[in-house]
């Protein structure tokens, strides 16, 4: 074997042993007659010592070494005089008797340290070098541990891990599919699955009442920090269950993950909030409840006083920012410009300052008396020293804008601490969303989501107003302002599924073509069933205290969906194009 021990294993109890280590040279420090080598593998770092008593062969080998050389080192474990409490092996060092050079290294394009001098694009190009750094190693170790705990928990709950196909039928409804041409079926294409949704429902029909897999999924959509074209889900489905059964099962899983992976006890039970309350109070269906600053409607208090901006709109809402009354005019002007950005979309911002001296100052003083402004503050529970920020317009749009502003102020005030965890369930979503542009309903989740049993009569109504009131038997798991998972009780009856397609404007012919296999399956004794899927990459990132998922994926893509390390996607040659019966109208790439 190349080694008897790893570079993170040896302790003071090993002093006197002769050991063999293998790894990469992190750094070399030459100090007069002594030289020190920090040898690294994925388990840690061990200090190696070359001194005057070392053999000529050891000294000769030392002279050839540079950073990232791969070596085998033989020597005796000794107690270290100058101990290093920052590493696990900091009490010992290895007095070398032999160095075997296994491979020398070219000069790395950036320093392979926890705080590297390499830019993001450069490190992505040499991802295999970036993965040697401590932060990425720790991220992948966390990912491994989470996956291990998920499998252990679900196995103990009677779930079977079953793989589903990657080459499936394209059923575009939502995000775009990635498609794969079929050589054996000219002119026809597979799609890569956006999720195993229909297959896990078919497994329920087949009688496998508790299914899961940690599965790769694919969506051709615009990318950002928490999106990748290929991503991983903890995908689960259960038969003979109601919503409460699903929530209890996966509350248990999340409590287990928090306790066993990061040593945190979370709320038991996890709080729940309806979608409507979440929008009214937080302006988001994935609210961050680590801090307050809830939204309050103040329309009755501020309308009818001659201020046309408020009088002409459906809704006026506000948040009270704690301790921000000392904001200067420059700061409130900057905040006004911030809410006008396209990402927020407000036309302006009104503020009310509850000054520390007890006075009240606002940007609309000429329309409201101090008593009227105090009434607004009292209704919101705002205190002396707070800054009230007000937006207005159409109700849901304004609430959403206030939700974005609330998160921004939480960031500015340092209220969103990554080491604090505040999970909750969001339930009772609307089943349908109306699109004015298309003049049709879309499924808020997906077309296999069941309506609430008590709303079935509304679901079969032909009135748009009734259909807008239908709640889905659906639920999302939210953590710190991020949707980590979502699911629903599914439709399991063919006639109800046909009705859903009808409401969504999908013709019977189109439904039969795209989804005929599952509609037919429902005719053969489909059990009541439901489930959910967690975004595994997002779970890893939040458990690791990060906002981006990229560090928790071994080989991620950039914002253009490219892997710059292997230069993918790339063109294929004409022979392959001909075999697949393809032609391209794309312009030739620039040199």
Beta strands, then each sheet from edge to edge (+ up, - down):
strand 1: 18-31
strand 2: 34-41
strand 3: 44-50
strand 4: 70-79
strand 5: 92-103
strand 6: 160-161
strand 7: 167-168
strand 8: 179-181
strand 9: 189-192
strand 10: 210-218
strand 11: 230-239
strand 12: 272-274
strand 13: 296-297
strand 14: 315-321
strand 15: 350-354
strand 16: 360-362
strand 17: 387-393
strand 18: 423-427
strand 19: 432-435
strand 20: 440-443
strand 21: 474-479
strand 22: 482-489
strand 23: 529-535
sheet 1: 1+ 2- 3+ 5+ 4- 1+
sheet 2: 6+ 10+ 11- 23+ 22- 21+ 18- 12-
sheet 3: 7+ 9- 8+
sheet 4: 13+ 14- 17+ 15- 16+
sheet 5: 19+ 20-
end
